[in-house]
Amino acid sequence: MVGPPQAVTAFEQGTAQLGENALDLTTLDSREEAVEAIQDREVYAAFVLDPAGTETLTASAASPTVAQLARDIGSHAAGPDAPPGTVTDVVPLPEDDPRGAVFSSGALPLAIGGIITGVVFGLVFRGREERVIGVLGVSAAAGLALAGVMQGWLDVLGGSYWANAGVMALGIAAIAAVIVGLVNQIGPPGIALGAIVVMLLGNPLSGLTSAPELLPTGWGAFGQVLPPGATGTGLRSTAFFDGAAVGTPLIVLGCWVLAGVVLIMLPSRRTTEEVQAVAVSQGTL
């Protein structure tokens, strides 16, 4: 919020009916500071309180759902006798995807691509180095292709093509590497376990269609440490916010890739059993 103390107090009272924890309000010194906070992904929206009318600053690129909620709050919290306010979309979505529907739907092919890559390299290929190099290479190619479709053809992404492709590739690799690693350690059931984490937990909890903060308490934060949620948040940052706040999603995805590579490089269950069988046959065990 930006405005004189009396206006800020009145606004807080007007939004109190939404619930104790419905909004996380903070006071900023100027409109310019509020715009910068939105562009840095520190806040979703801001309200510039003025006797002439409240200006609601939104970022539909961060979440169309939250942007709509902010518009509704800005128009009603000031009271029925207040002059009509204005709405400024500081970071809008592309004209070809004004509601973010295409952006959100991109999570499905990304997840499926990661699962398929994991299945192929987990079941068909046996060499450890071959699996790691194959997963990383296919993921990089898939990221380039998917970014090319969404940014070059559908025109629903902004920002750097290479940065967007890099986030997508890392997201696919995070899924694929862990699945291959699980197959290496526990066999084919690892495919089912990886698919459950990605499809039944990761996608619904990613917050792509709304925002992580709008999910039930705790679940939104949990979704952000799973590959789909981290990939979606990271891609929003590179595509629409010049990379602001992209660090945490990249760290999360990097940890998943690293975990998958470790599981791949560790001796597999079958290899361990074969070594034990040879040792028994030679009478060393």
N, C-alpha and C positions, 0 to 999 in steps of 0.2 A: 504494500500500500504506500501511496505517496500522497501527502496532504497535511493540512494543519491538524494539531492534536484533537480539536473538537470534532473534525470530520472523521478522523481515524476512529475515535471512540464511538461515534454514531454508527460507523460502518461495522465495527466489531459487534455492537449490540444488534444491528440488523441481521448479521449472519449467525448469531448465537443460536437461533432456532434450528439451524441445520444440524446441530449436534456438537458435543464437546470436542471431538477429534475429527470433525468433518473437514476442517480447513486448518492448514498450518500457516498462519498469517505472520508476516514480519513487516516492519516499517523501513522504507528506504527514503533517502534524502531528496531525490529528484527523479523526474521522468527518464532522464538519460541513464541514470543508474538502474532503473527498472528495466529499460530496454536491454542494457548490457547483461543484466542478470538472466533475462530470458534467452539471449543469444548464447550465453555461457552454459545454458542448461541447469542453472541453479534454481530456477523457479519455472512453473508452467505458465503463469499469467500474473498480471499486475493490475492494480486499480489506481488510477490517478484521480484523486478526489478533489473536485473543484466546485465552487458554488454555481458555476455556469453549467455544470453537468459532468458526470463521471465518465472518464475515458477508460475503457477496458482494453488492456494490451494482452493479446493472446499469441499462441504459436501453434497453429494447426498442424505443423510438421512434427511437433513433439507428440501431439495426441489430439485428433479431431474431437474426440469425446470430451476431453477436459476443456478444450477451447469452447465448445458449446456450453458446458456447465458454467464456465467463467462468464460468458456473455449473459446467461440467465441470472447469475448472481449479481453481476454489475447492474443489470436493469431493474432488479427488484430490491436489492439491499438498501439503496439510498432512500427508499420510501416512495409512496404513490404521489407525493406532492413535489418531488424533486424534478428538475428539468431533464429532458431526454438526454441520454449520454451517447457516446460514440464508441465504436469498436475499431481497433487497429490490429490487424494480423501482422505481427512483427516478423514471423518466419512462416510464410504460407506454404502449403503443399503445391506441387505443380498443377497447372491448369488441367492436364489430362488425367489427374487423379485427385480431385478436390476433397474427397472423403477418405483417402488413404486405403481404399479397398484393394487396389492392385498391389500396393506395397505390402499389406498384411498377407495377401494370398501368396506372396513370394516365399513365405516361410515353409509352405508345404513341399514344393519341389526341392528346396534346399535340404529339408529333413530327409525326404525320400532319397535324394542323391547321396547323402551321407550314409544312409542305411544300405543302399545297393552297393556302394563302393566297399563298405565294410564286409558285406556278405561275400562279394567276389574275391577280395584279397584274403578273407579269412578262410574260405573253403577251397579255393582253387590253388592259391600260391602257398608255398611251404617255407621258403627261405626268409629269415628274419629281415635281412637288409632289403631283400626284394619286396617284402610287404611294406616296409617303412617308406622306401623310395616310391613305390607304386601308389600308396595312399596319398602321399604329399603331392606327387605329380598329377594324379587324376583330380585331386581336390583343387589344385591351382588352375587346371584347365577348365573345370566345372565352374569355378568362381568367375573366371574371365568370360565364359559363355553366358552365365546367368546375368552378370552385370551388363553384358552387351545387349541382351534382350530387354532388360528392364530400363536401362538408361539410353541405349542407342536406338532401340526400336520402339518400345512403349513410351519412352520419355517420362518415366515416373520417378526418376532419381536425378538429383543435382549433384554438385560437388565434383570431386576428382573420380574419374572412372577407375583409375588404378587403386585408389584407396577403397572404393566400394568393392571392387573385385577382390582385393586383399582380405577384407572383412568376411566376404562370402566364402572365399576359399578356406579361411581359417575356421569358419563355422562348419563347413563340410568336413574338413579334416578332423575337427574335434569329435564329431560323431563317428566318422569312419574308423579313426585310429583306435578309439575305445572299443568299438565292436570287434575289430580284428584282434585286439589284445585280449578281450574276453573269450573269443573263440580259441585263442592260443592257450588260455589257461583252463577253461572249463568245457571247451568243445562247442558244438552247435547250440546248446542252450544259451550261450553268450549272445547269440543273435536276438533271441526273444527278449532277454534281459535288456539289451541295448535299445531295442525297438520300444519296449515299454517305457523306459526312461524318456526317450525322445518324443514319442507320439502321445502317450497317455499322460505324461507329466509335463514335459518340456513345452510342447505346443500350447496346451490350455493355460499354462501358468506364465507364458512369455509376456503377456500384457500387450501384444502387438495390436490387437483390435480395440484396446481402450488405453490402459496405462497400468503399470505394476501397482501403483498406489491405490487403484480402484478395486483390486482383488482383496479377498478376505485377509485380515491381519496376518502377516507372516508368510503367506503363500506367494505374494508378489515378490518379496525379497528372495524367497527360495527359487522362484522361477528365473531370477536374474543370474543365478549361479549354474544354471543348466544351459547347454549350448544354444537352443532356440532363442531363449530370452536374451542372452548375452549378444548373440548375433544381431537380433533385431534392434537392440539398443545401440550397439556399435554402428550399425548401418545408418540409423537415424542421424547419429552424430557426424559421420563422414559425408552423408548425402545432403544434409540440410543445415548443419551447424558448424561447418568448417573444422570438424574434428573435435569440437568442444566435448569434454567429459568422455572421450573414447577410451581413456586409459584403462579404467576398471574392466569394461567388457573384453578388451584385448587380453588383459591378464587372465581373466576367467577362461577364455578360449585357449590361451596358451597353456594353461594348467591342464585342461582336458587333453590337448594334443600330447603334452609331455607324459601324462599318465598313460595314454594309449601306447605311446612308443615304449615306455618302460615295460608295460605288460607284454608287448610284442617281443622285446629283446630278452625278457626273462625266459629261462628254459620252460618249454611247454609241458603240460601234464603227460602227454604221450612220450616225449623224449625222456622225461624222468622215469616213467614206468619201463621204457626200453632199457635204460641204463641199469636199473635195478634188476631186471630180468637177466641181463647179461652177467651182472655180478653174481647173481644166485647160481647161474649155470656154471660159472667158473669156480664156485665155492668160496667166493670172497665175502659173502653175506650169510 
